[in-house]
């Protein structure tokens, strides 16, 4: 099988759900095993409708050739429809039709839930994308519960984030919202409220960037 990484493309006027799915798929394509899984779906020209539970959000993922296309809304005759809880790590709550097979539903779940490897690398990518934005602190200090520390930038104004490797990695990779993780107690911040506002915006930029 040709192992060229599939190209993830978004349809016109993408919604936040489409942006989020596209971002997650691009992260998943970094894993050769997951990219190969997407290729097997493409061989079947698989169309998957994703419905975000409790919201009006719907999107269709089309696997074809070397392209994974994500667009708003749902196709009339999908091969699989999955409901996901977007409040948790895109947990698949149900799927239909059942005869498609659990292996496909499980594969879709894997594609929508990329694994963050090194949280420090995710932090560096976060900083590279957002550090130049208006209002961002000149220096970001991230500290993991095991004592590992990353210092990004060398400006006089700093901001600190503390948490587990898993929670820090997921936020920096754009899989979880920084604001929600701080409010929920999964992360601890040391900084001002204006800084929290700017950092929350940076977090959403990573989640929804093209």
N, C-alpha and C positions, 0 to 999 in steps of 0.2 A: 504494500500500500504506500502511495506517495504521502510523505509525512509533512508536506508543506502546511504551515499553519493557516487555517481558514481565516478569511478576512471578515471582520464583523462590520456591518454597515447598518446605519439607521435610516428609517424612512423620513419623508418630509414632515416638518412640524412635529418633532418628537416630544412626547410628554415626559414628565419626570420619571414615570415607570419605564418608559422606553430607554431613556438615558441610563437609568440604574441598571436595567437588564443588560444593555450594551456594555457598560463598564464591567459588570461581573463576568460577562462572556469573554471580554478581552483579557481579564486577569486569568480566567480559566485556560485560555489558549497558551499561556506561558508554560503549562504543564503538558509535556508531550503525550502522556497517557490520556489526558482529557481531550487534547486536540485530536487524537486518534479516534476517540469516542465520537466527537462531533463529525468526523469524516464518515463514520459508519452510518450516522443519521443522514448525512448528505447523500450517501449511496441510495437511500430509500426515499429521497426527496421529502423528508419528514416535515410536517407543519404542526407546530405546537402552540396552542393558545394558552396564555398565562392570565389568570384572573386573580387580582389582588383582593383577598377577602376583606369585607367591610368597607370597600372603596369602590368607586365607579371605574377604577383603572383596569384596562385590559390591553393586552399586547399579543402579537403573533410573531413567533420565531420560525423562520423558514430556513431549513438546511438544504442547500442545493449546490452541487459542485464544490467550489472552493470559497463559497460565500455563506455567511450566516446573516440573514437579514432580519432586522427587528423593526416592526412598525406598529403604530397605534391601532387599536381595535382588534377585531377577530375575524378570521376567515370563516366562510360559511360551512366549510366541510373539513375541519382539522383532523389530523390523525390522532391527536391527543389533546385533551383539555385538562390543565392542572390548576387547582386553586392553591394559592400560597398565602401564608401569613407573613406579611411584610414587616410586622412588628417584631418578629423574631428572625433568625437568620434565613429568611426566605424558605421557611418550612413548608413542604408540600403537604397540604391537609387532605386532599382528595384528588382523584383523577378519573377520567372516563374517555373512551370505553375501557373496561377492564381487560378486554381481550387483546389490547395492544401489548400488554405484558408488563410485569413489574420491573423488568430489566430496563425498559425504556423510561418509565417513570423515575426509576432510581438514577438513570443516566442524566435525565433532565435536572433532577435535584442536584447532582454533582456539578453540572455546568453552571447552575445558578448560585452555587455556594463554593466559590474558589477557596482554597486553603492558603492562608498567608504563611509564607515561610519564615524569613528573618524579619522580625518587627523593626529592627534598626534600618534595614534597607527600605522598608515601607516608609519609615519616618523621613529618610533622605529624599525619597521620591515625592512625598507630601511637601517637603520644604522647597524642593526644586520647582514645583508647580505653583506654589502659593506665596512664597516669601516676598515676591516683588509687589504683591497687592497692597493697595492703600490701607494704612492702619495696622499692618502686620507688625508684630514685635521684631526688633532687630535680632533677637536671639531666642531660640526655642530650646528648652532643656526638657528632655523626656527621661524619666527614671522608672525602671522596672522594679517590681517587688524583690527580685533576686539580686539587686544591687547594680545591675547593668545600667549604664547612663550614656545618653547621646546628647551632644551639644551641637546645635545647628545655627549657623550665623555668628557674627561677632559684634553685633550692635550693642549700644548701651542699655536699651530697653529689653527686658527679658520676660519670658512667660514659662511657667513650669507645668508639666503634666506628669502625674504619677499613676501607675496602675500595673496590672499584670501584663506579661508579654502578649497574651492572647488579646486582651482588650485594647492595648495600645496598637497592636498590629492591625486589628480590624478597623479601628478608627482611621489610622494613617492610610490604610489601603482603600478607604472609601466604602467599606462594607457596613459600618455602623455610623450613626450621627454622633459627633463629639458632644453636642449640646445634650442629647438624650442620655448619653453615657455618664456625663457629669451630674445631671439632675438625678439620674437613677442611682448614683453612688458607685458606679463601676470604675470611674476615673476621678481623680482628685486634682484640682487646679490650684495654682498659686499665681494670682494675677488680679487685674481689675475687671470690673464688669464690662467696660468698653472693650477690653482685650478679649473677654469671653465672646462678645458679640462678633468681633472680627474673626476669631478662630472658628466660631461656629459656621460663619459664612465660608471660610476656607474649607472646612470639612464638607460642606454641601457642594462646593465647587469640585472637589475630588470625586464625590459620589456621582455627580451628574455631568461631568465634563465629557466632551466628545473624545 
